[in-house]
Amino acid sequence: MSLKRCVALPPDEFRSSVFGHRYLHTKAAELADDFTGLFSPEALEELVSGGLRTSSLRLVRDGVERDVARDRVPESGDAPGAAPFPSTDGIRAGLAAGQTLIVRSLHRFHPPIRRFAHELAAEIGHPVKVNAFVTPPGSQGVDLHFDVQDVIVLQIAGDKRWLLRTPPLRDPLSAHAWFDVPDRRREEMRAASEPLADLVLRTGDSLYLPRGTMHSPMALDTLSIHLTVAVSTITRHDVLTELVRRAADVDWMRVGVETDRLVEDAALTRSLLKEAGERLAALAADVDPDDVMWSLRKTAFREQTPEPVPILPVSGDVCPQGVHRLRAGVYFHTAAVKDGVQLSVGGRRVRLPAAVSPFLAALCRDRAADMAGLTAALGEDNARKVAAALVDIGLLLPPSATPQGAAASHTARPDGSPSRESDPDD
């Protein structure tokens, strides 16, 4: 389990008493495993020199970003505006000058971290993104600030000091992103926070911070490499946002208003707001909760791509006797329709025979799908067709597909909500 790699507490205890409530510093000796199989200095070198584009990299010092693509020439044949390849000479010079290197979205293209992110998202119930931060000795990428995601820091190499202060704003949303608010408001929030902790993360340590926790990280006398695991927490505001989106189908909501009258008559405005709230409440009482949660899920995990599928055709990919498995990181929804079941995977849909429903329900419990039961229910020819449809829509991987890992991820359960747009900056 990925969560056990991050904290020493039992998962249930972490979710109930720590997540969203308080910071937690866990030393390497307390953890069941280290992070060497997840990321390393050698993996960093290979990634940066192995074909990443400048869009995946940032160089920052004291809150000021340097253009990684400066003076780089795009590859001939690239589409106009495509990010060029970086210069490793330039990145080395940036680190030598005290700049922090950020490698973005490792959960998309680094297989060990992709597996980790899929599993952690399923365990914790929220989308997960992972960035790497490389900070030279005595340097700092960004000064005191907070993030709008819950964050788990995994110290890969070196030491880093973290000054923590209490959240000046509890449970901030993306609208409260630190670098999007005016300077004066930032100063007010800094002043409103109080000292919380002064600690050092050493190689193999982890640190959990609830969103909103003020923090100021700085490398000590060694080069520091850490992973920032950003958890885009699902909120009540996300549920309300989905409800308001659905209110567009209510005739009353689409009627225009006379703003001049509303400005002049506060009582009229209050009456309008009251009726809007009442109509939203009526809508909330009438909508299908399962359908609402599926809509939230699609939005929530749009940036957390599932496990890759084989791109080349393989003979015998679909056979009813073979053991298919659920694709790691995929989210799906089923709904009963006339004479069948409608399966939704992301933005794609397929209608299947009603006899497939028990098979799909079993996938919610076990990622391995033995096709024997499906064959018994449908017959071999129809089972083959259904298996082909489930592979085509991206729900299942065929027996010929190489597993994502020995501990391949279970899919998350059918609840989710919108992910945040910004990344943590440390």
C-alpha positions in Angstrom: 0.0 0.0 0.0 1.3 3.4 -1.0 0.1 5.2 2.1 2.2 2.9 4.3 5.3 4.1 2.4 4.5 7.6 3.5 3.4 7.4 7.2 3.9 4.9 10.1 0.3 5.2 11.3 -2.3 2.7 10.3 -4.1 4.0 7.2 -7.5 4.3 9.0 -5.9 6.3 11.9 -4.1 8.6 9.4 -7.3 9.3 7.5 -9.4 9.9 10.7 -7.0 11.8 12.9 -4.3 13.4 10.7 -5.5 14.0 7.2 -6.9 17.5 7.0 -6.2 18.1 10.7 -2.5 18.4 11.6 1.0 18.1 10.3 2.9 14.8 10.7 6.7 14.3 10.5 7.7 10.7 10.2 11.4 9.7 10.4 12.9 7.2 8.1 13.5 4.6 10.8 9.7 4.6 11.5 8.7 3.8 8.0 8.3 0.3 6.7 10.2 1.0 3.5 12.5 3.6 1.9 11.9 5.6 -1.3 14.7 4.2 -3.4 12.4 2.2 -5.7 10.3 5.3 -6.2 12.8 8.0 -7.1 16.5 8.6 -6.9 19.2 11.0 -8.0 20.0 8.5 -10.8 16.4 8.5 -11.9 16.4 12.3 -12.0 19.5 12.4 -14.2 18.0 9.9 -16.6 14.6 11.7 -16.8 16.0 15.2 -17.4 18.5 14.0 -20.0 16.2 11.4 -21.6 13.7 13.5 -23.6 11.6 15.6 -21.3 10.5 18.9 -22.8 11.0 22.3 -21.1 7.2 22.4 -20.3 7.9 19.7 -17.6 10.7 21.7 -15.9 11.0 24.9 -13.9 13.9 26.8 -12.3 13.0 29.0 -9.4 14.9 30.9 -6.7 13.4 33.1 -4.0 10.0 33.0 -5.8 11.5 34.3 -9.2 11.2 31.9 -12.1 13.8 31.6 -14.8 12.8 30.7 -18.4 14.0 27.1 -18.9 13.4 27.4 -22.6 15.5 30.6 -23.0 17.8 30.3 -26.0 16.6 26.9 -26.9 15.9 26.0 -30.5 12.8 23.9 -31.3 13.3 20.7 -33.1 12.6 20.9 -36.8 9.2 19.3 -37.5 7.8 20.3 -34.2 4.4 22.0 -34.2 4.5 25.8 -33.8 4.8 26.8 -30.2 5.9 23.3 -29.0 8.1 23.3 -26.0 11.8 22.6 -26.9 14.1 20.1 -25.3 16.0 21.6 -22.3 19.7 22.2 -22.1 21.3 20.1 -19.4 24.2 22.6 -19.4 21.6 25.3 -18.6 20.0 23.3 -15.9 23.3 22.6 -14.3 24.2 26.2 -14.4 20.9 27.1 -12.8 21.5 24.7 -9.9 25.0 26.1 -9.5 23.5 29.6 -9.2 21.2 28.4 -6.4 18.0 27.9 -8.4 15.6 25.1 -7.5 14.8 22.6 -10.3 11.2 21.4 -10.4 10.3 18.4 -12.4 6.5 18.5 -12.9 3.9 15.7 -13.2 6.1 12.7 -12.6 2.8 10.7 -12.1 2.3 10.9 -15.8 5.5 9.6 -17.2 7.7 7.9 -14.5 6.3 4.4 -14.0 7.2 3.8 -10.4 5.6 7.1 -9.4 2.6 6.5 -11.6 1.9 3.2 -9.9 2.4 4.9 -6.5 0.0 7.8 -7.4 -2.7 5.4 -8.7 -2.6 3.3 -5.5 -2.4 6.3 -3.2 -5.4 8.0 -4.9 -7.4 4.9 -4.4 -6.4 4.6 -0.8 -7.0 8.2 0.2 -10.0 8.9 -2.1 -8.6 12.1 -3.9 -6.6 12.8 -7.0 -2.8 12.7 -6.6 -0.1 14.6 -8.5 3.7 14.3 -7.9 6.5 16.8 -8.6 10.2 16.6 -7.8 12.1 19.5 -6.2 15.9 19.7 -6.4 17.4 22.5 -4.3 21.1 23.4 -4.1 22.8 23.7 -0.6 21.7 26.8 1.3 19.1 27.8 -1.3 15.3 28.3 -1.3 12.9 28.1 -4.1 9.9 29.9 -2.5 9.6 31.7 0.8 6.8 31.4 3.4 3.5 30.5 1.8 0.7 27.9 1.8 -0.7 25.4 -0.8 -4.3 24.7 -1.6 -3.6 21.0 -1.7 -2.8 18.6 1.1 0.9 17.7 0.7 3.1 14.7 1.5 6.8 15.4 1.2 9.1 12.5 0.7 12.8 13.4 1.2 14.8 11.5 -1.4 18.3 12.8 -0.8 20.0 15.4 1.4 18.4 17.5 4.2 15.9 20.3 4.2 14.7 22.6 6.9 11.0 23.3 7.2 9.6 26.3 9.2 5.9 25.7 9.7 3.2 28.2 10.8 -0.5 27.7 11.5 -3.0 28.1 8.6 -4.2 31.7 8.4 -7.2 30.4 6.3 -8.6 27.0 7.1 -9.1 24.6 4.2 -8.3 27.1 1.3 -9.6 26.4 -2.2 -8.1 27.1 -5.6 -9.6 30.5 -5.5 -7.3 31.3 -2.5 -4.1 30.2 -4.3 -1.2 32.0 -2.6 0.4 33.6 -5.6 -3.0 34.8 -7.0 -3.9 37.1 -4.1 -2.6 40.7 -3.7 0.7 41.3 -1.8 -1.2 43.1 1.0 -3.4 40.2 1.6 -0.4 37.9 1.7 1.2 40.0 4.4 -2.1 40.0 6.4 -2.2 36.2 6.2 1.5 35.9 7.2 0.8 38.1 10.2 -2.3 36.0 11.1 -0.3 32.7 11.3 1.6 31.6 14.4 4.8 29.5 14.8 4.0 25.8 14.5 7.3 23.8 14.1 10.9 24.1 13.0 12.1 20.7 11.7 14.6 19.1 9.4 13.7 16.4 6.9 16.6 14.0 6.3 16.9 11.3 3.7 14.0 8.8 4.0 11.8 11.1 6.1 8.3 12.2 5.2 6.2 15.2 6.2 2.4 15.6 5.8 0.9 19.1 5.7 -2.8 19.9 5.6 -3.7 22.4 2.9 -3.3 26.0 4.2 -0.3 25.2 6.5 2.2 28.0 6.1 5.7 26.7 5.3 9.1 27.9 4.3 11.5 25.2 3.2 15.3 25.7 2.7 18.1 23.2 1.8 20.8 23.0 4.4 24.5 22.3 3.6 23.7 19.5 1.1 21.8 19.3 -2.1 18.2 18.4 -1.4 15.9 16.2 -3.5 12.3 15.6 -2.5 9.0 14.6 -3.9 5.9 16.7 -3.3 2.8 14.5 -3.4 -0.1 16.9 -3.9 -3.5 15.6 -2.9 -6.4 17.7 -4.4 -8.9 17.3 -1.6 -12.6 16.9 -2.4 -14.7 19.5 -0.7 -18.3 20.4 -0.1 -17.7 23.4 -2.4 -17.0 21.0 -5.2 -20.4 19.3 -4.7 -22.1 22.7 -4.7 -20.3 23.6 -7.9 -21.6 20.5 -9.6 -25.1 21.3 -8.3 -25.0 24.8 -9.6 -23.8 23.5 -13.0 -26.9 21.3 -13.1 -29.1 24.3 -12.2 -28.5 25.5 -15.8 -31.3 23.0 -16.8 -33.8 24.8 -14.5 -35.9 27.3 -16.5 -36.1 29.8 -13.6 -32.3 30.0 -13.3 -31.9 31.1 -17.0 -34.2 34.1 -16.7 -32.4 37.5 -17.0 -32.3 40.0 -14.0 -32.4 43.7 -14.0 -29.2 44.6 -12.2 -30.1 48.3 -11.8 -33.2 47.4 -9.8 -31.3 44.9 -7.7 -28.6 47.5 -6.9 -31.2 50.0 -5.8 -33.4 47.6 -3.8 -31.5 45.5 -1.3 -34.7 43.8 -0.2 -35.4 42.6 -3.7 -31.8 41.3 -4.0 -32.2 39.3 -0.7 -35.5 37.9 -2.0 -33.8 36.8 -5.2 -31.0 35.1 -3.3 -33.4 33.4 -1.0 -35.4 32.0 -3.9 -32.3 30.9 -5.7 -31.2 29.0 -2.6 -34.6 27.4 -2.2 -34.5 26.2 -5.9 -31.0 24.8 -5.5 -32.2 23.0 -2.4 -35.2 21.5 -4.4 -32.8 20.5 -7.1 -30.5 18.8 -4.6 -33.4 16.8 -3.2 -34.4 15.6 -6.7 -31.1 14.8 -8.4 -29.7 11.2 -8.6 -26.8 11.2 -6.1 -25.0 8.4 -8.0 -25.1 10.5 -11.2 -23.8 13.6 -9.4 -20.9 11.7 -7.9 -20.0 10.2 -11.3 -19.9 13.7 -12.9 -17.6 14.8 -10.0 -15.4 11.8 -10.6 -14.9 12.6 -14.3 -13.8 16.1 -13.5 -11.7 15.1 -10.4 -9.4 12.7 -12.2 -9.1 14.2 -15.6 -5.4 15.0 -15.0 -4.5 11.7 -13.4 -4.2 9.5 -16.4 -4.8 5.8 -16.0 -2.2 3.1 -16.6 -1.1 3.0 -20.3 -2.7 0.5 -22.6 -0.8 -1.5 -25.2 -0.7 0.5 -28.4 0.3 -2.3 -30.7 -2.2 -5.1 -31.7 -1.4 -8.5 -30.1 -2.7 -11.7 -31.4 -5.2 -13.3 -29.1 -5.7 -10.1 -27.0 -9.3 -11.0 -26.2 -10.1 -14.5 -25.1 -13.0 -15.3 -22.8 -10.9 -17.9 -21.0 -8.0 -15.5 -20.1 -7.8 -13.5 -17.0 -8.2 -9.8 -17.8 -7.6 -7.1 -15.1 -8.9 -3.8 -14.3 -6.8 -1.0 -15.7 -5.0 0.8 -12.8 -6.2 4.3 -12.2 -9.4 4.0 -14.3 -12.8 5.1 -13.0 -16.1 3.9 -14.3 -19.8 4.1 -13.7 -22.7 1.8 -14.5 -26.4 2.7 -14.9 -29.3 0.4 -15.6 -31.0 1.1 -18.9 -33.8 -0.6 -20.8 -32.7 -4.2 -21.6 -29.2 -3.6 -20.5 -26.6 -1.7 -18.6 -24.8 1.5 -19.7 -21.1 1.6 -18.9 -19.2 4.9 -18.8 -15.4 5.1 -18.7 -14.3 8.7 -18.7 -16.2 10.4 -21.5 -16.9 7.2 -23.4 -20.0 5.0 -23.1 -21.1 1.6 -24.2 -24.4 -0.3 -23.8 -24.0 -3.9 -22.7 -26.4 -6.8 -22.0 -27.9 -6.8 -18.5 -26.2 -10.1 -17.8 -22.9 -8.2 -17.6 -24.0 -6.3 -14.5 -22.7 -8.9 -11.9 -19.4 -9.0 -13.7 -19.0 -5.2 -13.6 -20.1 -5.1 -9.9 -17.3 -7.7 -9.2 -14.8 -5.4 -10.8 -15.5 -2.9 -8.0 -14.2 -5.4 -5.5 -11.4 -7.2 -7.4 -9.2 -5.8 -10.2 -8.6 -9.3 -11.7 -11.6 -10.4 -13.9 -11.8 -14.1 -14.6 -13.9 -14.2 -17.8 -15.2 -17.7 -17.1 -18.3 -16.4 -15.3 -18.9 -14.0 -18.1 -18.7 -16.8 -20.6 -21.1 -18.9 -18.6 -23.6 -16.1 -18.5 -23.3 -15.0 -22.2 -21.8 -17.9 -24.1 -18.4 -17.8 -25.6 -19.1 -15.7 -28.7 -21.0 -13.0 -26.8 -18.4 -13.0 -24.0 -15.7 -12.5 -26.5 -17.6 -9.5 -27.9 -18.1 -8.0 -24.5 -14.5 -8.5 -23.5 -13.4 -6.8 -26.7 -15.8 -3.8 -25.9 -14.4 -3.6 -22.3 -10.8 -3.6 -23.6 -11.7 -1.1 -26.4 -13.3 1.4 -24.0 -10.3 1.3 -21.7 -11.7 -0.5 -18.7 -9.9 -3.8 -18.9 -6.4 -4.8 -20.0 -6.1 -8.1 -21.9 -4.1 -11.1 -20.6 -1.2 -10.1 -23.0 -0.7 -6.7 -21.3 2.3 -6.4 -18.9 1.1 -5.6 -15.4 1.8 -2.1 -14.2 3.6 -3.6 -11.2 3.5 -6.4 -8.7 1.4 -4.2 -6.5 -0.8 -2.8 -9.3 -3.4 -0.4 -8.1 -7.1 -1.0 -7.4 -9.4 1.5 -8.9 -10.9 4.1 -6.6 -14.5 3.8 -5.7 -17.3 5.8 -7.4 -16.9 9.1 -5.6 -14.7 12.0 -6.6 -14.7 15.7 -7.3 -12.9 18.4 -9.1 -9.1 18.6 -8.9 -7.1 21.8 -8.3 -5.3 23.5 -11.2 -2.3 24.9 -9.3 0.8 22.9 -8.2 2.5 23.2 -4.9 5.6 25.4 -5.1 8.1 23.7 -2.8 
